[in-house]
Amino acid sequence: MSPRFKRFGMVLLVLSLVLSACSGTSNKEAGASTEDRGSNETKVVRDQFGEVTIPAHPQNMLVFDSIYAEYLIEMGVIPQMVIFVPEVEPEYRASYFEEHGVQMIEAEQYQYNYEQLLALSPDMIITVGEGMDKGAYDELTKIAPTVALESNSEMKQAMPKLATLFDKTEESVKVLAEFDEKAKQAQQKIAQAIGDKTVLVLRVEHNRYRFMGPKGGSSSVFFYDILGLNSPEVIKDSTDWFSQFSLEFLPEMNPDYIFLEDRTLKGYDTKESMDNLKESKVWASLNAVKDNHVFPLKTSDFVTGVGPIGSAKLLDYVVGKLVP
């Protein structure tokens, strides 16, 4: 080959390398630009208080209710942070969050530390909307776009609504179907074992007692709808989640089985109330007490623990107590 053609070939090679490098840089810039557009993309959703503009792909999401965080994880959405109240969390949940890389932000129950939340720099907040104070909601929206889900914590109500925020309806349906099958089997076992006998969920608090209303929503759904348990006749139409009562009312309810909750709160002492209950004559006269059908119930297991995992564990516990 002549020197002239060799020099021409070298020029072509150099040009090729330069163009290739430029192309690579351009592709990287395009990729970064696409990524930026993805992280900045937003969408409008409705919550308890109206329309909210949220990130389509949140990068630092904070979830206020640990049950909601469990719902999201089981649908394949991993939140970056969750508010965690150690006193009322079920035993499995801390390790569950650690396993999925979710940062637990310890907090006081029913309290909002706005300075702490602001320091976390969330780009989106999710919380339970039912019963939420509008003033607290407004404060949260100053920190980040906040979705106060138009729901309580009950799985069949909350999970599908959470799913719509992240296009996870199919995953939600699958999780709920698996739980429904387990619950159906549990209900059949219990029905065969105790028939139409009555079951009372009794809460012992500081200086008072309350019973769970079978039509009160939330955890009531678990016991009286999902498991199909029968409440005492005298309270069968109660729509309050928990209603206060005097000990003299116990004989009127006179259940065959009692799940007894020793209410758990930080700095909360129920010992005197529990002692007074168990030392009373009306307590000793109850069918459930005489038949040794009184079973302990942890606040953490049936109030804050009723996510897909916790509910399955609670099913097993109730079946284990009611089915010989």
Secondary structure per residue as TSV (DSSP state, phi and psi in degrees):
chain	resnum	aa	ss	phi	psi
A	1	M	-	360.0	141.2
A	2	S	-	-74.2	153.8
A	3	P	H	-54.7	-34.4
A	4	R	H	-61.9	-45.4
A	5	F	H	-69.9	-33.3
A	6	K	H	-62.6	-43.6
A	7	R	H	-64.4	-38.1
A	8	F	H	-64.0	-39.2
A	9	G	H	-65.2	-39.7
A	10	M	H	-64.1	-39.6
A	11	V	H	-61.2	-44.2
A	12	L	H	-61.1	-40.9
A	13	L	H	-62.7	-46.0
A	14	V	H	-62.0	-44.9
A	15	L	H	-59.9	-40.1
A	16	S	H	-61.8	-44.4
A	17	L	H	-64.6	-41.3
A	18	V	H	-63.1	-46.1
A	19	L	H	-62.7	-38.7
A	20	S	H	-63.2	-43.7
A	21	A	H	-63.5	-43.1
A	22	C	H	-61.7	-41.1
A	23	S	H	-62.6	-42.3
A	24	G	H	-62.7	-43.6
A	25	T	H	-62.1	-42.0
A	26	S	H	-61.9	-42.1
A	27	N	H	-63.8	-41.3
A	28	K	H	-63.2	-42.6
A	29	E	H	-64.1	-39.5
A	30	A	H	-64.8	-40.7
A	31	G	H	-63.7	-44.2
A	32	A	H	-63.4	-39.9
A	33	S	H	-62.6	-42.0
A	34	T	H	-63.5	-41.3
A	35	E	H	-63.7	-41.9
A	36	D	H	-61.7	-43.2
A	37	R	H	-61.7	-38.5
A	38	G	H	-65.3	-42.5
A	39	S	H	-73.2	-23.9
A	40	N	H	-92.6	-5.4
A	41	E	-	-66.9	139.0
A	42	T	E	-127.2	167.2
A	43	K	E	-149.4	160.3
A	44	V	E	-106.2	129.4
A	45	V	E	-128.1	166.6
A	46	R	E	-107.1	141.6
A	47	D	E	-132.3	-163.2
A	48	Q	T	-57.6	-28.8
A	49	F	T	-113.3	3.0
A	50	G	E	135.4	-150.4
A	51	E	E	-88.9	142.4
A	52	V	E	-134.2	134.9
A	53	T	E	-94.5	120.2
A	54	I	E	-124.8	160.4
A	55	P	E	-64.9	137.2
A	56	A	S	-69.4	-29.3
A	57	H	S	-134.5	76.1
A	58	P	-	-59.9	140.9
A	59	Q	S	-105.2	-15.6
A	60	N	S	-146.5	62.0
A	61	M	E	-79.5	136.5
A	62	L	E	-114.0	125.8
A	63	V	E	-110.2	128.1
A	64	F	S	-80.4	-36.5
A	65	D	-	-101.0	124.0
A	66	S	H	-65.4	-26.1
A	67	I	H	-65.1	-42.7
A	68	Y	H	-60.5	-39.9
A	69	A	H	-62.4	-39.1
A	70	E	H	-65.5	-42.0
A	71	Y	H	-56.6	-48.0
A	72	L	H	-62.3	-45.7
A	73	I	H	-61.1	-42.6
A	74	E	H	-67.1	-18.1
A	75	M	T	-95.5	-0.1
A	76	G	T	93.8	12.9
A	77	V	-	-109.3	115.5
A	78	I	-	-99.9	109.7
A	79	P	-	-72.4	152.9
A	80	Q	S	-78.4	-33.0
A	81	M	E	-141.1	152.3
A	82	V	E	-142.7	139.0
A	83	I	E	-73.1	130.4
A	84	F	E	-129.7	121.6
A	85	V	-	-109.4	97.3
A	86	P	G	-53.0	-36.7
A	87	E	G	-64.4	-25.8
A	88	V	G	-118.8	10.5
A	89	E	S	-90.0	140.8
A	90	P	-	-64.5	155.9
A	91	E	T	-59.6	-35.1
A	92	Y	T	-76.6	-18.6
A	93	R	H	-74.0	-35.0
A	94	A	H	-61.1	-48.1
A	95	S	H	-67.3	-30.9
A	96	Y	H	-63.2	-45.9
A	97	F	H	-67.1	-40.5
A	98	E	H	-59.8	-42.2
A	99	E	H	-59.2	-33.5
A	100	H	T	-99.4	8.7
A	101	G	T	71.9	27.4
A	102	V	-	-94.7	125.8
A	103	Q	E	-76.4	126.2
A	104	M	E	-93.0	122.4
A	105	I	E	-102.2	104.9
A	106	E	E	-69.5	138.5
A	107	A	-	-150.9	166.6
A	108	E	-	-80.9	142.4
A	109	Q	T	-64.7	137.6
A	110	Y	T	64.8	17.8
A	111	Q	-	-119.2	146.9
A	112	Y	-	-116.6	117.7
A	113	N	-	-101.5	91.2
A	114	Y	H	-65.1	-34.2
A	115	E	H	-64.6	-42.5
A	116	Q	H	-61.5	-44.2
A	117	L	H	-65.6	-40.5
A	118	L	H	-62.2	-38.6
A	119	A	H	-66.7	-21.8
A	120	L	H	-76.1	-17.5
A	121	S	-	53.7	50.0
A	122	P	-	-69.4	151.5
A	123	D	S	-101.8	-1.5
A	124	M	E	-164.4	141.6
A	125	I	E	-124.6	136.0
A	126	I	E	-121.3	133.6
A	127	T	E	-147.7	165.7
A	128	V	E	-70.5	131.0
A	129	G	-	-89.9	-34.7
A	130	E	T	-61.7	122.5
A	131	G	T	81.6	3.4
A	132	M	-	-77.0	139.8
A	133	D	-	-74.2	132.2
A	134	K	H	-63.3	-35.1
A	135	G	H	-63.0	-42.1
A	136	A	H	-65.2	-39.3
A	137	Y	H	-61.1	-45.0
A	138	D	H	-61.6	-37.6
A	139	E	H	-66.1	-39.4
A	140	L	H	-65.9	-36.5
A	141	T	H	-67.2	-19.7
A	142	K	T	-73.7	-20.7
A	143	I	T	-89.1	-43.9
A	144	A	S	-165.0	159.5
A	145	P	-	-53.3	126.6
A	146	T	E	-120.2	128.7
A	147	V	E	-104.9	108.6
A	148	A	E	-93.2	93.7
A	149	L	E	-56.5	133.2
A	150	E	S	-75.3	71.0
A	151	S	S	-168.3	166.7
A	152	N	-	-95.8	-155.7
A	153	S	S	-94.1	-5.3
A	154	E	-	-63.5	135.3
A	155	M	H	-58.4	-48.4
A	156	K	H	-70.9	-20.7
A	157	Q	H	-89.8	-45.0
A	158	A	H	-79.7	-40.3
A	159	M	H	-62.2	-46.0
A	160	P	H	-61.6	-34.3
A	161	K	H	-72.4	-37.2
A	162	L	H	-63.7	-38.6
A	163	A	H	-59.9	-36.9
A	164	T	H	-66.6	-25.4
A	165	L	H	-67.1	-28.1
A	166	F	T	-124.5	17.7
A	167	D	T	55.8	47.2
A	168	K	-	-120.2	29.7
A	169	T	H	-60.4	-41.8
A	170	E	H	-60.6	-43.3
A	171	E	H	-65.9	-38.3
A	172	S	H	-62.4	-45.5
A	173	V	H	-59.3	-41.2
A	174	K	H	-64.5	-46.6
A	175	V	H	-62.4	-44.9
A	176	L	H	-66.7	-36.5
A	177	A	H	-65.0	-40.9
A	178	E	H	-63.9	-41.1
A	179	F	H	-67.9	-41.4
A	180	D	H	-58.0	-38.9
A	181	E	H	-65.6	-43.4
A	182	K	H	-64.6	-41.7
A	183	A	H	-65.6	-38.3
A	184	K	H	-61.3	-43.6
A	185	Q	H	-65.0	-39.7
A	186	A	H	-64.8	-43.8
A	187	Q	H	-60.6	-41.8
A	188	Q	H	-64.0	-42.8
A	189	K	H	-62.3	-43.5
A	190	I	H	-66.9	-43.7
A	191	A	H	-59.7	-40.9
A	192	Q	H	-67.3	-31.6
A	193	A	H	-82.9	-41.2
A	194	I	H	-120.7	-4.9
A	195	G	T	59.1	-127.7
A	196	D	T	-99.8	20.1
A	197	K	-	-64.0	154.9
A	198	T	B	-97.0	149.5
A	199	V	E	-130.3	130.9
A	200	L	E	-118.0	134.1
A	201	V	E	-101.2	114.5
A	202	L	E	-114.3	126.7
A	203	R	E	-106.2	127.4
A	204	V	E	-101.5	122.3
A	205	E	E	-121.6	179.2
A	206	H	T	-67.8	111.3
A	207	N	T	68.1	18.2
A	208	R	E	-162.9	167.5
A	209	Y	E	-130.0	145.9
A	210	R	E	-140.7	149.2
A	211	F	E	-113.8	151.5
A	212	M	E	-80.7	128.0
A	213	G	-	-79.0	132.1
A	214	P	T	-65.4	-15.5
A	215	K	T	-117.1	28.4
A	216	G	S	-89.1	-1.5
A	217	G	S	77.3	-175.6
A	218	S	T	52.5	-122.8
A	219	S	H	-64.8	-23.7
A	220	S	H	-58.7	-36.0
A	221	V	I	-59.9	-41.4
A	222	F	I	-60.3	-51.0
A	223	F	I	-75.7	-45.6
A	224	Y	I	-101.0	-14.0
A	225	D	I	-107.7	-59.4
A	226	I	I	-62.8	-46.0
A	227	L	S	-89.6	-12.7
A	228	G	-	67.6	27.8
A	229	L	-	-72.2	153.5
A	230	N	B	-99.0	129.5
A	231	S	-	-86.1	163.6
A	232	P	-	-55.7	141.8
A	233	E	G	-55.0	-39.5
A	234	V	G	-67.7	-17.1
A	235	I	G	-118.4	11.6
A	236	K	T	-61.6	-22.1
A	237	D	T	-102.8	9.4
A	238	S	-	-68.0	126.8
A	239	T	-	-103.6	1.2
A	240	D	S	-84.5	140.2
A	241	W	S	-59.2	-51.1
A	242	F	E	-136.8	132.0
A	243	S	E	-117.9	135.1
A	244	Q	E	-73.6	145.5
A	245	F	E	-149.8	163.0
A	246	S	-	-94.3	158.1
A	247	L	G	-60.5	-27.2
A	248	E	G	-64.3	-17.8
A	249	F	G	-82.4	-16.0
A	250	L	H	-56.5	-45.7
A	251	P	H	-61.5	-26.8
A	252	E	H	-69.9	-34.0
A	253	M	H	-79.1	-47.3
A	254	N	-	35.9	63.1
A	255	P	-	-72.9	160.1
A	256	D	S	-82.1	-27.0
A	257	Y	E	-137.4	144.1
A	258	I	E	-130.0	129.5
A	259	F	E	-101.7	115.7
A	260	L	E	-105.0	114.7
A	261	E	E	-98.3	124.8
A	262	D	E	-93.0	98.9
A	263	R	-	-53.7	128.0
A	264	T	-	-106.0	121.3
A	265	L	-	-147.3	152.5
A	266	K	T	-63.9	129.1
A	267	G	T	71.3	21.9
A	268	Y	-	-108.3	127.4
A	269	D	-	-116.7	115.8
A	270	T	-	-110.0	4.5
A	271	K	H	-57.2	-46.8
A	272	E	H	-62.2	-43.7
A	273	S	H	-63.1	-42.2
A	274	M	H	-65.6	-42.2
A	275	D	H	-63.0	-44.2
A	276	N	H	-61.5	-39.1
A	277	L	H	-63.3	-52.6
A	278	K	H	-73.0	-18.1
A	279	E	H	-94.3	-3.5
A	280	S	S	-80.5	152.7
A	281	K	H	-69.7	-35.4
A	282	V	H	-65.1	-36.3
A	283	W	H	-62.3	-46.4
A	284	A	H	-65.2	-22.9
A	285	S	H	-83.9	-10.3
A	286	L	S	-72.9	144.7
A	287	N	H	-57.6	-45.1
A	288	A	H	-61.4	-38.2
A	289	V	H	-71.3	-45.5
A	290	K	H	-64.0	-32.2
A	291	D	T	-92.0	5.4
A	292	N	T	60.3	41.3
A	293	H	-	-110.4	42.2
A	294	V	E	-113.1	123.7
A	295	F	E	-124.4	136.3
A	296	P	E	-69.4	148.4
A	297	L	E	-137.2	124.7
A	298	K	-	-85.5	136.8
A	299	T	H	-53.5	-41.9
A	300	S	H	-65.5	-25.8
A	301	D	H	-83.2	-31.8
A	302	F	H	-117.6	-3.4
A	303	V	T	-106.8	-59.0
A	304	T	S	-96.4	-6.1
A	305	G	-	-103.2	10.9
A	306	V	-	-93.8	48.1
A	307	G	S	-82.6	-175.1
A	308	P	H	-55.8	-39.9
A	309	I	H	-76.7	-49.2
A	310	G	H	-62.6	-38.7
A	311	S	H	-64.6	-38.8
A	312	A	H	-64.1	-39.4
A	313	K	H	-66.5	-40.0
A	314	L	H	-68.0	-36.7
A	315	L	H	-55.7	-48.6
A	316	D	H	-61.6	-38.6
A	317	Y	H	-65.8	-48.3
A	318	V	H	-64.3	-43.7
A	319	V	H	-59.9	-42.2
A	320	G	H	-62.0	-29.2
A	321	K	H	-86.5	-35.7
A	322	L	H	-92.6	-21.4
A	323	V	-	-105.6	117.8
A	324	P	-	-59.7	360.0
